[in-house]
Amino acid sequence: MNEFSLPPDVRIARDTVEQLVGRSIRDLSIYRRALTHRSLLRVYPEQSLLSNERLEFLGDALLDVFVGEVLYERLPDEDEGALTRLRARLVSEQPLATYARRMDLGEHLLMSTNAARDQGRDNPSILADAFEALVGAVYQDQGYAAARAFVHDQVIDPFDLMALAAQDENYKSQLLEHMQAHGRPQPTYRVVHETGPSHDKTFTVEVQVGDTGYEQGTAGNKQEAEQEAARRTLAQLAAADA
């Protein structure tokens, strides 16, 4: 598809993309797709446009691999649970949206006027999806090494991973301190659901404070499920206090 055969609001300049990814590119159409929000497909149904959703899927998997690989190599003393939580802090929606904002990615998204009017260019979910799609596009266009280098530049290098790992991630302790500071009872954790065979169970745990049930967490062991439930409860309490 020739770029100049497209409507103006569906075009993306090669030099713009190269500035975004920090390298020369081969196939501009892959990056156009990475920046195309699904709202634009309804505006131009005759153009056979593709949204960034499939590239988002690919980029999500690549981010897990690239970031997991670095954490595994650089933090040999951390266990699986700590590595999993640290990876989530680097590649979940909010941090991905932050990386996208740092690149001014929202400015270059191809979306409908209505989506843009609804603050779509700064929507955390849309930005995170676009960042993942861009990782997938670099991989498809440039290969594994280039995609890995892009993720290192944008996700890994800005952080001191040792310092990040040293930060308190014991959400159960944080929740206990929060309740004590507010004169509330000590949180307890109740298994509300478990599935799977005995050697591969999944547990869902709920936080309870007095007679009040709070958030739930699901994981492959009770301890991780409790940590996730505590993390979600802390987020719920923070949102209520905002």
N, C-alpha and C positions, 0 to 999 in steps of 0.2 A: 504494500500500500504506500503510494507516494505521499510524502508529508504535505506537499502543496496541493494535493487533490482533496485534502480534508478541510472541513470548516475551520476557521481561525481558532476557535476555542477548543479544538481537539488536537492542535499541533503543539509540538514541543521542539525547541531548538537543540541541535546537537551540542553546541558549546554550553548550554545550560545544564544538560545532563552530565557532561564531562566535568563541569565545576562541582556538581553535586557528588559525584562518585570519586572525584580526584584522579581520574585516569582517562585515557582515550578509550572510546567505545567502538564496537563494530556494528551491531544491529540496533539502530535507534528504535525500531518498532517494539522491541522487548521492553525498553524503558518507558515508552509511551503507555504500554499496557500496565506497567508497574505503577504509573501515576494516574491511571484512569479509575475513578470511583464509579461504582455501578449506576449511580444516578444519571450519568451521562448517556448510558445506553438507551434510556427511555427517550432522551431528547433526539437522538440520531439513530433510530432503529434500522434505517436503510444503509448505514455505514458498516455493518457487521463488526462493530467494535467489541473488544474483549475487556472485561474489568480486571482488576488486579487480584481477584480472590484466589485464583489458582497459584499465582506467584507468591501470594501471602502464605499459603499453605507450605510451599517449598521453603520460603525464607524462614518461617517459624522453625521448621525441622533443622535447617542449617544453623540457625542461631543456637539452638540447644546443643548441637554437636560442637561448634566452634568454641562457645563459652565453656561448655562442660570439659572440653579437652584442656583448655587453659587452666581452669580451676583444678582439675585433676593433677596437672603437672606442677603447678606452682604452690599448691597447698596440700602437701603429702600427709600432714598430720590431721586433716579434717576428715570426719566420717561422712558416710553417704548422706545422712540427714542434713548435716551442716552444708555440704556442697549443694544439695538440692535447694535449700533455702537461699543460699547465696546466689545461685543461678537465677532463681525467681526474682531476686532483688535487682538483677541486671537486665533481665529480658521479659519482665511482665509488662502490662499495658502502660503504666505510668512512666517507667524509665524509657521505654521505647518511644513514647510520645515526646519525652524530653529530648532524646537524641534527634528526633525529627524536627522539633522546634529549633534546636541548635543549628540545623542545616537550612532553616527556612523552607522546609519541605512543603509545608502547607501552601505557601505562595505558588508552588508549581503544580499542585494537584489539578487534574482535569475533572471537573464536576459540573453538575447542573447549576444554574443560577439560584434555584431554590435551595439546594444543599449548601451553597456558599453563603447565602443570605442567613441560613440557620446556624452560622458559625461553624460550618463543616470544616473549614480550613484550620480550625484550632480545636476540633473535637479529638479528645485523646484516643478514642477507639479508631477513628479514621486515620489519624497520624500514625498510630502504632501499626495498623495494617499496612499502610503505605511504606513504612520503613521496612517491615518484613518483606514486602513485595520487591522493594529495591534490592535487598540482599539476594533474593531469588533471581532477579534480573541480572545482577552482576555475575552470579554463578552461571546462569545460562549463556551469557554473552562472553564471559572471560574465563570461566573455569573455577575449579576449587580454590587454587592458591590466591587468585584475585579476590574472590568472595571472602575468604578467610582474612586477607589483609584489610579489606574494607571493614569487616567486623572488629578487627583489632583496633583500627584507627578510631572508629566511632563508639565502641562499647567497652573495650578492654583498657586501652592506653590512658584514657582520662582518669582512671581510678587507681588508687593504691590498694591492691587486693588484700594484702596482709592486714592493713588497717581496717578495711571493710569487714574482713572475717572476724577481726577482734571485737567489733562492736557487739553489744549485747543483743542476741537474737532469741533469748529465752522469753518467749511471749507469755508463758505461764507465770514467770516471776514478775514481769511487767504488769500483768493483769492483777496479780495478788497485791502488788504495791499500790496500784490504782484504787482497788477496793478498800484497802486499809486506810489510804489517804482520805477517802470519802466516808469512812465510818460504816462501810458495808460488810456483810459476812464474807468469809473466805470462799472463793469459787470452788466448786466441785465439778467433776467431769463424769458424764454418764454415757455409756455405750448405748446408742439408740438403734443401731443396725450393724450387722456384720454379714458378709457374703463370702463365698468361695470355699474351697476345700481347706482342711486344717493347715496344710503347708503353704497356702497362698491366700490368706484371708485379707479382706478389706474391711476396715472399721470406720464407722461414722460415730463421732462423739459430740455431745452437746455440752456447752458450758451452762452450769446452773449457779445462781447466786441467790441463796435463800429459796424462795418459791418461784423465782423468775428464771425462765429458760432464755438463753441468749443464742449466739451463733453456733453453727455446727462445723466440724472439720472432718474430712475423709482422707485416709491414708492407709498404707499397707501395714502399719502397726499402730498400737494404741497411743504410744508416746507422740508420734508424728501427728496423729489425728488430734490429739489434745493440743499440741502446739498450734496447729492450723485453726482450731476452734477458738483458742485464746487470741490468736492474731486477728481473726475476723471480728471477735467481740471488741477488741481494742479499737479497731477501725470503726465499728458501729458506735461506740461510745464517743470517739473523737468527732464523728459526723454529728451526733446529737448535741455535742457541746459547741459546735461551730456556729 
